[in-house]
Amino acid sequence: MKTETLFEMKSPYRDDFRIRGYWFGEGEKAVALVGAMRGDEIQQQYICSRIVALLKEIERRGGMAKDKSVLVIPCCNPFSMNVNRRFWTMDGTDINRMFPGYDKGETTQRIADAIFKNIQGFTYGLQMASFYLPGDFVPHVRMLKTGYEDVEGARLFGLPFVTIRKPLPYDTTLLNYNWQIWNTKAYSIYAGQTRSVEDATSAQTIDAILRFLNKIGVINHRVKTAGYESVLIDEGDLVDITAHDAGIFYRQCGAGSSVSAGERLASILDPYDGTVREEVLSPVDGTVFFAHNKPLALEHGIIFRIQQFD
């Protein structure tokens, strides 16, 4: 393993800002794995740190392909993580909305530029991502439909779902989009959560990444689980369930659960007298793909997304 400082920036208050990368193997740039870009992506950074430890051991045993290299960047935003803020501490901008970056622009544009220059030229790009809605997901691989998306490659992870969606105009500044445009097969991996380290989904995602590295011939390592035959879904086909009333969110069904039409998913309670303002029922038979996990529900906010059975 080789450790490299990929970007450094002076700071007047705390330690200098640094982005560190961990290199494994030598030769062709096979895989780049990018972790936390936001300050609340704890699970994403944790998974990358475990991959670093596992690849270090695999390399020590001679399990790396002799002509391929892997770069892991566990964290791209240590400042925000240190002060527990999701976005850039100074102006609230999102690094993952700044690609491909600009080396003479605003701070987050310069950070994105430095990241992108270091991860260009890889055959495969893996990003540990998080969703804008707070909640729990079924672990899955997500891709934007650019015309360069690689569905069969995404299935090699063996996660339950592979999702695709048509990009909106503002999605053209995402890492996933720009990786694809610059000829890297890009996959955004959603491990299930952000602010907490959950053993079940973390372990499942770590196994998925190692399974992928095995199948593309980068490592020789026995993965504990066989994985799934991934189901491909277009995100536009997911059934969104929104809250009709605001209140305390009492969830009775989690991500990954199979539900029937009419089944109760949650109750929304009056925060003052505890009466039930709304019984949230499933409109279809399917699998809960996303479930809100905050104690309060907001009126008209998405609280469940369901993958409907055919």
Rosetta blueprint (number, residue, H / E / L):
1 M L
2 K E
3 T E
4 E E
5 T E
6 L E
7 F E
8 E E
9 M E
10 K L
11 S L
12 P L
13 Y L
14 R L
15 D L
16 D L
17 F E
18 R E
19 I E
20 R E
21 G E
22 Y E
23 W E
24 F E
25 G E
26 E L
27 G L
28 E E
29 K E
30 A E
31 V E
32 A E
33 L E
34 V E
35 G E
36 A E
37 M L
38 R L
39 G L
40 D L
41 E L
42 I H
43 Q H
44 Q H
45 Q H
46 Y H
47 I H
48 C H
49 S H
50 R H
51 I H
52 V H
53 A H
54 L H
55 L H
56 K H
57 E H
58 I H
59 E H
60 R H
61 R L
62 G L
63 G L
64 M E
65 A L
66 K L
67 D L
68 K E
69 S E
70 V E
71 L E
72 V E
73 I E
74 P E
75 C E
76 C L
77 N L
78 P H
79 F H
80 S H
81 M H
82 N H
83 V L
84 N L
85 R L
86 R L
87 F L
88 W L
89 T L
90 M L
91 D L
92 G L
93 T L
94 D L
95 I H
96 N H
97 R H
98 M L
99 F L
100 P L
101 G L
102 Y L
103 D L
104 K L
105 G L
106 E L
107 T H
108 T H
109 Q H
110 R H
111 I H
112 A H
113 D H
114 A H
115 I H
116 F H
117 K H
118 N H
119 I H
120 Q L
121 G L
122 F L
123 T L
124 Y E
125 G E
126 L E
127 Q E
128 M E
129 A L
130 S L
131 F L
132 Y L
133 L L
134 P L
135 G E
136 D E
137 F E
138 V L
139 P L
140 H E
141 V E
142 R E
143 M E
144 L E
145 K L
146 T L
147 G L
148 Y L
149 E L
150 D L
151 V H
152 E H
153 G H
154 A H
155 R H
156 L L
157 F L
158 G L
159 L L
160 P L
161 F E
162 V E
163 T E
164 I E
165 R E
166 K L
167 P L
168 L L
169 P H
170 Y H
171 D H
172 T H
173 T H
174 L L
175 L H
176 N H
177 Y H
178 N H
179 W H
180 Q H
181 I H
182 W L
183 N L
184 T L
185 K E
186 A E
187 Y E
188 S E
189 I E
190 Y E
191 A L
192 G L
193 Q L
194 T L
195 R L
196 S L
197 V L
198 E L
199 D H
200 A H
201 T H
202 S H
203 A H
204 Q H
205 T H
206 I H
207 D H
208 A H
209 I H
210 L H
211 R H
212 F H
213 L H
214 N H
215 K H
216 I L
217 G L
218 V L
219 I E
220 N L
221 H L
222 R L
223 V L
224 K L
225 T L
226 A L
227 G L
228 Y L
229 E L
230 S L
231 V E
232 L E
233 I E
234 D E
235 E H
236 G H
237 D H
238 L L
239 V E
240 D E
241 I E
242 T E
243 A L
244 H L
245 D L
246 A L
247 G E
248 I E
249 F E
250 Y E
251 R E
252 Q L
253 C L
254 G L
255 A L
256 G L
257 S L
258 S E
259 V E
260 S L
261 A L
262 G L
263 E L
264 R E
265 L E
266 A E
267 S E
268 I E
269 L E
270 D L
271 P L
272 Y L
273 D L
274 G L
275 T L
276 V E
277 R E
278 E E
279 E E
280 V E
281 L E
282 S L
283 P L
284 V L
285 D L
286 G E
287 T E
288 V E
289 F E
290 F E
291 A E
292 H E
293 N L
294 K L
295 P L
296 L E
297 A E
298 L L
299 E L
300 H L
301 G L
302 I E
303 I E
304 F E
305 R E
306 I E
307 Q E
308 Q E
309 F L
310 D L
